[in-house]
Amino acid sequence: MNTINKVLRSSLILTAIVLVLFFGLYMAFSTNGGITPKDYYKYTMMICCFILVPLFAGFSFFTTLSVSKAKAKTATTIEELMSFKEGFKIGFYTMFIAGVISLAVIFIFFNTAGEWAQDALRNGILDTFMTNMDAEQAKVIEQSRKEPEIMKVNLFSFKYFFGLLSMFLSFYMAVSAIFAQFLKKRVY
């Protein structure tokens, strides 16, 4: 059993799934005239919140579980079973590698070929805010659309990349700690 290969394989599969979801939604938006920028923003948020979170946690859990089972199968003493530290590393690295690669590809895409999609996301955010606000606040948001410094904000800059990455790292650490604690020294 090679743990590093298992982590890398799981990470690359997870990265591929994330990028298929991302580019699938992008292709649907760019080829389907019925999807508005507001819908594109809503679908992006739904995928991020309701698909990617359980997907990352699930991949982390099953990778850690498979390593834990393999170690339990060959262990003759309790010290040979998976420790908390090993479980944490396996779960964290699986999500970290996949998260960094997929975030980097998405940010590079939005800063090169997908600038018009970034404009659509920006407009979708403003449209969503306008529909969820009262009339007075919606007028203020509509006025802000006319200000070039607001409409030219790069949503995919290094500042936002590292801000998102730090939030994701917190999630990765919490999920990894839970699974490592649950699966440490387990015999099947």
Disulfide bonds with the S-S distance in Angstrom:
none
